[in-house]
Amino acid sequence: PLFRSKMINILKMSCDKLDEWLIDYRLKNEDTFIAVVRGKRMKNKERLLDEFASAFQFPDYFGENWDALDDCITDFSWLKEKKYVLVIADLNLVLSEIPNKYEIRKIFIDLLKTAKEYWNNPAQLDQWFGHIYVDFDIYIQVDGDLDTDFREILSIN
């Protein structure tokens, strides 16, 4: 099942079903760059940034901090596709091993929402860097219920 939270699509399914969904999605969207990041590999900020850098093939100058992540997911100049999809598997595990995880998780989700808004808003065309409208979708997968933090951050009742 697919649910929406304003800017982020929520896939309530097992990881096995997510694999099937990804195969089907890839077959239907050949011109799309799909970055899959795994919550089990993003339990702290450092590992989250590494997982994103790997999945999106960030350039060597990626600074491994929130600002650098924001810069890179609103650029994609090193990629050739015209549509981009981010899939976060096992969202509930993301940033789960850090103190004060609510605040850090909120920063992370807000950063993703800002990137989606940037790419999908033709009113924000950037005359300096040649920003054009780009299809950028975000899917998060959970097996079961969303963690309380993410439920609140994503404004899901």
N, C-alpha and C positions, 0 to 999 in steps of 0.2 A: 504493500500500500504506500502511496505517495501522499504526504501532507505538506502544506506550505506554511512558512512562517515569514510573511512579508517578502523577504528577499532570498530565503534559503529553503530548499526543498528537503524534506525529511523522509527518508526511506526506512520504514519499520520492517526489518527483515533480518534474517540470519546472514552471517558472512558468506555462507554457501550460496544463498539466494542472491546476495550482492554480486558474487562472481558471475552468476548466470545473467543478472541484469546488465553488468558491464559488457559481457560478450554481445548481448543483444543491442545495447546502446552503440557499441563500436561498429557493428555491422550496419546500423542505420545512419551513422554519422561519420563517414570516412574522412571528412576534412577537418575533424575536430581533434584538438590536443586534449587528452584526458590525463589529468594528474591525480593519482590515487595516493593518499597519505593515510597511514594506519595509526589509529589511536594508541595501540599497544606499543608503538615506537615513539610516541610523543607525550610521555608521561611527565616531562619537565620541559622548560622553555628551550634549553640547549638542544635537546633531542627533537623538539618540534621544528625548530629552525633548520636543523640538519635534514629532517624528513622532507620539508618543503623545498629546500635547495636541491635535493636529489630528484624529487618528483617533477619539479619544473625545470630542471637543468639550469639553475641559476648560474650566471657568469661568475668568474673567479673573484670579481670585486664585491660580491655579496658580503655585507658586513656582519652578519649573524646577530642582528638585534631587531627590535620591532620596526624602527624606521627603515632599515634596509629591506625587511620583508614587505613593508608597505610600498617602497620604491619598486621592488621587483615585480610584485603582483599587479602593479599599475603601469607596467612597461611592456614586457614580452617581446621586445624588439629582436631578440635572438631566436624567436620561434617563427615559423612560417605560416602556421594555420590562421584561419580567420575566426574560428570559434574555439573557446576554451572552456573546459569543464573541470572543476575541482570536486573530487569525491573524498570525503572524510569517513573512513571506516571506523567503527567502534568509537563514536564520539564521546561516550561516557568515560573512556579511558584518557582522553586528552587532558593534559596538565593535572592529572589526578594525584601525583606524588609530590606536590609542593604545598607549603603552608599558604594560607590566604588564597586558595585557588579560585574563589569566586571572582576576586578583582582581576586576576590574571586572565581567567577565562573570558571575562567581559571585554578586556582589552583585545584579546584575540578575535572574538566574534565581531566586535565593532570594526576592527581592521578589515575583516572579510566583507562585512556589509558595505564599508566605504569603498572597497575595491570594486564590488559588484555595481554599486551606484556610479562610480567613475566610468567604468567600461560601458554600461548600458544606458547612459544618459547623454543623448546627442547634444543637449544644451551645454555640456561641459567640454566641448571640443577644444583642444589645446592647440592654438596657433603656433606655439613655439616648438612643440615636439611632434606636431602632425597627428595628434590623437584623433582617431576616427571611431565611429561606433563599432564596438566589438561585442559579439555575443559571449557573455561570461556567466556560466551557471554554477551554482554551488549545491551539492547534494551531501547531506550528512546521513550516515547509516547508524541505526541503533537496533539492537536486538532486545526487544522489550521496551520498557519505559525509559524516557529521558531522565537523566540525573536531575535532581532538584535545581542545581545551579543553572544548567543549560535550559531547563524548562522556563525559569524566570528570565534569564538573559534573552531568550528567543521569544518571550511573551506568549507562551503556550499554556493554556489552562488545562 
